[in-house]
Amino acid sequence: AAAALAGTWALAFHTHQLSAEFANLAYAYEDYGLPYCFLQTWLNKGIRCPAGYSSAAMDRVAGMIGEETPVNMGEPQTDVNVVFVQLESFIDPAEIQGLELSRNAAPNWTALTEQYSSGYLTVPVVGAGTANTECEVLTGMSTRLFGPGEYPYQTCLLDQTVESVAYDLKANGYGTHAIHDHYATFYRRNEVYANLGFDDFTSLEYMPKTETTPQNWAKDSVLTGQILQALDATEGRPDLVFTVSVQGHGKYPEEPVLEDPAVRVLACPDEERRNAVEYYVNQIYEMDAFVGQLTKALASREEKTVLVLYGDHLPSLGLGNEDMASGSLYRTRYIIWDNFGLERRNEDLAAYQLFASVLGRLNITTGTMNAFHRLCREEPGYRRDLRLLQYDALYGREYLMDSSAYAPTDLQMGVAPMFLEGLVHQGEGWFLFGRNFTPYCKVSRDGEFLKTEYVSPRLLRVLEDPGTEDVEELSISVVDRHRQVLSDTE
């Protein structure tokens, strides 16, 4: 029976009735069934050894990259802050064919595409799979070369390092910060980011109380302050700030939930999804306002800055290729904004080419993957050689991609450390004064949590007798929704 099933699957692959690439794992389970998808995602992981993989093959790739930079490269601009913002499910609604709105849902985005470098960004997923677009942008690797439905964040990158834009910029003196307005353990970022070269990671648990959407996702407006705080954290050094947004996340409600939407849907390609689309475009409208707020804040700073904005994937709204102006469900858009007069260039890129394109604009040539994408993108064997590089780095003999060059960082949770400064007994309550408290803080003594109430970033209230008046005997832990301790002040 097993042999017959394997033969049936082999024939289905040959006739393209089955796929080994899952752009959306939930859709794949619906299309191909539980047994097939379960076995594919359980057994088929990693990157198979490419045909021709050898020391000589990697020497050939190394020779293509070479030691010299192109003649048109100038001095590296390593005094420029680099800020990436990955926008959850973001697409300008004007890209959706047949959708008519009461107003432009993304006016800031529209203006930026007309003034700064922009283009389509080909991403590996549709409707879900944020972490794989993120992985491609950070590492320059194609996640489609891994197993179907695989998230490298949950497999190989949990226990090994790999070249990334963070490591390449750290080699040039940059501080490296990651920010996400959702839970730290989502896609295990609190573990993976240490292997991608980040100094610190500010997740939702390290942010002040945030406004949420009707679907209970944090609104992205909180990110402006968090990005500015990260830029201010390493005085006298340039910074990389990699930010992942969450506001546009589905599922989009089929019933009306917005009392007075700022943007109304006048016509929709699928009338049965009108309410879901209206909810979505209003989240986009607010996310676009965040983009405007952020660019204004960065423009007012004296530091030179490049801001890279892009959508991680299209929303899960039942759209087809024919519904998109780009003609593809795998295309979002990106913008490269700056405040010091970079030349405007419009080109289409894959997500795994984006970081090399940005560093190339700054004449920063550090890193093998960076150089490969910059110099070999037009070569006929480009995809073949990308597979060789990825296999060499993660599963091979490291002929060219030496992971020992990238030591895991001692990842600090939160860019701003928490401090306890005082303890006061007032009325029936005990109040702790300090800095950088969040709603996820718990006061503890001798390892035991005390009932704690968040008041403000400077004040916590303890709802029981702490058993001491000495603040030195107390500590603060950041505890997530599953009661996992992410960090403490001890």
N, C-alpha and C positions, 0 to 999 in steps of 0.2 A: 504493500500500500504506500509506504514511504517513497519507494522508488518510482511508483506510478505518479505520485504527487509531484516529485521532483521533475519528472519528465514533462508533466503538464505545465509546470511553471517555466521550464526551459523553453518550451514551444511558445508560451505566452510572451516571454521576453522577446523571442525572435520575431513575433508578429506584432510587437508593441502593444499588446493587450495589458501587460503588466509593466510597471516601472520600478526601477531601483532608485529613483530620485523622488523624495517626498517633500514638495514645497510647503505643504501644510499637512501635518501628521493626522489631524482630525479628519480632514477630507480623505486622506489615503485609507484610513480605517473604513470609511463609508464606501469607498470605491472598490477596495480589494479584499475587505474582510479581515476579521480579527486574527485567524491563524497565520495568514501570510504576513501581515504587517508585524505581528508579534515576533515571528521568527526572524524577519528581516532586521528589525530594530534591536533584537537581542543578540543575534549571531553575526550579523554583517556590520562590523564596526571597523573604524580605522581606515587606512589607505593600503591597498595591496601593493606589493613590490612591483614597480613599473618594469616593463620589458626594457632590457638594456641598462638597468641601474648598475653602475660600477664606478670605481674611482676615476676611470678615464672619462666617463660620461660627465661626472661632476667637474672634472678639470676643464672639459669643453665649455660647460656653463660658466665656470669661473673666468675662462678666457674671454667669453662674450661680455661679461660684466667689466672686466679689466680693472686696472688700478687708477686710470686717469679719468677725470671728469670731462664732460663734453666741453668743447671750446667756448660755448656760449654761457657756461656757468661762471658766475662772479663769486665774490667773497661770500661765505656763509653768513646769513643774517640770523645769528643766534641770540639776538636781543629782542626777538619778537615773541610775544605770548601767542600760543596756539590753543584755541578753544574749539572743541568739537561739540555739537549738540545734535544728538540723534533723536528725532521727533517721532514719537509713537504713532504709527498708522497714518502719518501725515502725507497728504497729497493736496495740492491746490484743487478745490472742487471744480474749478474751470477746466480741469483735465478730463472730467467725466462727461462724455457725450450725452446730449439730451437732457442734462440737468440744468434747470433754470432756477435762479435764486433771487430773492428780493433785493440783495445787495452783494457786493464782492465780499466773500467770506475770508479772503486772505489779502487785504490791501497792502500790508507791509511786505509780504512775500512777493507780490506782484511788482512792487516798486524795486525791491532788491534784485529781482531777476533782470530788470531792465537796466540796472546800473553796474552790476558786478558779475564776476565770472559765474557761469551757471551751465547746467546741462542735465540730461537724463542720467540717472544712476541705476544700473542693473543690479538688482538684489536677488538673493537666492531663495526667498520665501514669499508667500502670499498669505495675508490674513492673520498670520501668527509667525512665531520663530524669531522674535526680536534678537535673541542672543546670537544667532548665526550671522545676521547682517553686522551686528556689533563686532563679532569675532573677525569677520572679513576686513572691516575697516581698521581694526586695531593691529592685525597681524599681517595683512597682505595675502592671506591664504584663502583659497576657494573652499568653502565648506561643502560644495557639491562633490568634491573629491573624496569625502568621507562616506561612511555608510549611510543608507537611506534613513532619513529622520534623525540622524545622529546630531547631538549637540556637543562639540568638542569641549565646551565648558563643563560638561558632566562626564567626560571620559578622559582623554589624554591630557588636557590642560589642567586637570586637578593635581597632577603630581609631577609635572615637568614644565620647564620654562621654554619660551620660544621668542624669537625676535619680534618686537612690536614697535609701534610708533613711540610708546613710552620709553622703552629701552634706548631707542635711537636718539631721542631727545635728552634722556638722562646723560648719555655720553657727551652731550654738548652743554652740560651744566644746568639743565632744566629741573625744576621741581615738577612732580607728576601727581595729579589729583584726579580721582574719579568721583562722580556724583550721580545719584539715581534717586528720584523721589518715590521709590517703592522699597519693599523690604530687602534687607541686605542679603538674605539667603536665597532670594529668587535667582534661579539659574546658578546658584552657589557662587555668586560674584564675590562674597566675602572671603572665599578661599582662592578663587581663580586669579583675582586681580594682583595678588602677590607674585604670581608666576608670569604676569604680563608687565611688570615693572612699575607699578604704582606705589607711591609713598603713602597715600592715605585714601580712604574711601568714605564718603559721606552719603549714607543711605537715609531713608525716611526716618529711621529711629534716631538720627542725629540732627534732625531739623526741628525748628519750632512747630507748634501746632499749625497744620495746613488746612486750607479750604479744600473740600472734596467735591467731585462731580456727583450727580444723582446715582451713578453706578459705584460710588465710593472709591474712585481713584483720585489721588492727589492732583490738584491743579498745578500746572507748570509755572504759574506766576511765582511760586516759592523759589524757583531755580535761579532767578536773577541775583538775589542776595547771596545765595550759596556760591555761585560762580565768582562773584566779586570778592567774597570772603576767601575763596581759594587763591585768587590772584594776589591778595594782600598777605597771604600766609608766609610766603617766602620772600622777604624783603631783599632787594638787591639782586634777585635772580629771575630769569624768565620762567614762565610756567606753561605746562600742558595741563589743560582742564578738559577731561573727557566726560561729557554729560549725557545721561540717558533719561529721556522724558517718559511720562506715563499717561498723561491726561487723555489722549486720544484712544486709549485701549477699549476694545469691545468687551463684552457683547453689547450691541446697540439695541436698546429697547424697542419692541415693535409697537408698544402703546405710547401715546403722548405723555411725556413727563416734564416738559418745559412749559411753564405757565405763560411766559411772554418771551419767546425766542427772538434774539436779535436778528437772526437770519431765517427767513421763511422759504420753504421749498414751493416754487410755483409750478414746476413740472419735473417729473422724475422718470427715469428709464423703466423702473419697476414700481408701479403704484402701490403694490402690496408692502413695499419697504419704505414708503414715504416717511413714516414716523422715525424709523431707524436712521434714514438719511438725514432728516432734519436734526435729530439729536447729534449725529456725527458732525455735520457742518457747523453747528454751534460750538462744539468742542474745538474744531479747527479755528473758528473765529477767535476764541479766547487764546488758543495756542499762538495764533498769529499776533495777537496783542502782546504776548510774552516776547515774541521775536522782536517786535518793535521796541519794547521796553529795554530788552537786552542790548540791541544795537545802539540805542541812544545812550545807555549807561557806559558802554565800552567806548563810544565816540568821545565821551566827555573826559576820559582818562588820558593822561599824558603818555602812557606806555603804548608802544606799537603793538598792534594785535591783529591776528587773523582769526576770523570766526567762520567755521565750517558748519553749515546747516544742511540736514538731509532727512528724508523720511526713511524709516527702517523697512517698511513694506506697505502695500495697499491695504485698506480696511477690508474686513470680512463683511461685505455687503452684497454678495451674490453677483458681483460684476464679472463680465467676460472681456476678453481681449478687444472685442468690437466696441465695448463701452468706453475705451480709453483713447485719448487723443494720441498717445504714443503707440497704440496698437498692441500693447503688451501689458499683462498683469504684473510683470516682473520689473517694471520701470517706475521708479519714483523720480524725484528731482533733488539736486543739491545746489547750494549757493556758497561761494567763497567771498565773504565780506572782509574788508580791511580798512584801516584808518590811516594808511600812509602811502596810498597811490600805486598799488600793484596794477600791472597791466591787466586789462579785462580779456579773458579768454573763455570762449564757449566751446565745450567739447563734452561728448558723452563718455562715461566711464563705467566700469564695473566697480562694485563696492570694494573689492580687494585691491583696486588700483588707486583708491582715493587718497590714502595717506601719502603714498609716494608722489602723487601729483602735487599735494600741498607742500611737502618738504622740498620738492623740486622748485616750486615757486620761490622758496627761501634759500635756494642753493645749498641745502643741507644734504650731503651725500652719504652720511653714515648708514651702514647696514647693508647686508647682502640682498635681502628682499626688496628694500627700498631701491637699490641700484638696479636690480633685475627688472622691476616694473618700469622704471624710468627709462632704461636703455634697450629693453628687449621686447617691448609691447608690440612692435610691428614685425617681429621676426616670425617666420612661418611655423616654427616649432614651439611657439610661446606657451601654449597650454600643456604640451608634453613636458616642457622643461619646468613649468610651475609644479606639475605633479612630482617630478624628480626632486625639486627643492623641498617640497612639503614632506615627502617620504623620508628624505635624507635627514631632515630636522627632527622628525618625531619618531620614526621607526627604523631608520637606516643606520649606517655606520658614521654618520656625521662627517663625511668627507669634506663638505663645504660649510654646512650649517652647524656650527659648534655650539651646542646648548650650554656648555660650561662657561661660555662668555657672559651668560645672563644669570646672575645669582638671584634667587627669590628675595623679594624685599620683605622687610619687617613691617607688614602693612598695618598702619594705624587706622583705627576706626574713628572717623570724624576728623575734619581738618583742624578744628579748634578743641583742645583738650578741656575737660570739665574740671572745675576746682570747687572745693568746699572751703568757705571762708569764715562761716560763723553759725552758731546754733543759739536760738532764742526760744524760751518758753513764754508763751503769751496766751492768757486765758486757758482754754482747754487744749490748745494745740502747741506743737513744736514746729518751729520754722527754721529751715536751713537756707543760708544765704551763700551764693556762689556765682559761678559763671557757666554759660553754655548748657543749661539744663534743657531737657526735652520731655515730652509726654511719656517717653519710654524709660525714664529714670526711676530706679528703685533705690531707696536708702537701705543699707544693710549694716548689721553689727555682728561681728564674730561669725560671718557667713550666713546669717539669717536675715531674710528680707523683712522689712517693716512696712506696714501699710502706708503707702506714699501717694500724695496728691500733687500733681503738677499745677503750679500757679503761674509761673512765668519763667523765661530763660535765666532769671536771677534768683528765683525763689521756689522752694519745695516745702510742702507741709507734711509732717509725719503725724498720722492719725492714731498713734499709740505712743506710750512712754518708751523712749529709746533706751532707757536704763542708764543714761550717762548725760553729763552736761559738757563733756569734752568732745568737740567736733573731730579731734584727731582719732577718736575711737570708731568713727563712722566712715563709711565709704559709699560711693555711688556706682551702681551697676546699670548698664543699658541692657534691657531685657526685651526680646522681641515677642511677637504674639504667641509663639509656641513655648514661651518661658525659657528660651535659650539665651544665656548671657553672652552678649557680643563683646563687651569690654567692661572694665571697672577701673576705679581710681586707685586701687591698692597697688 
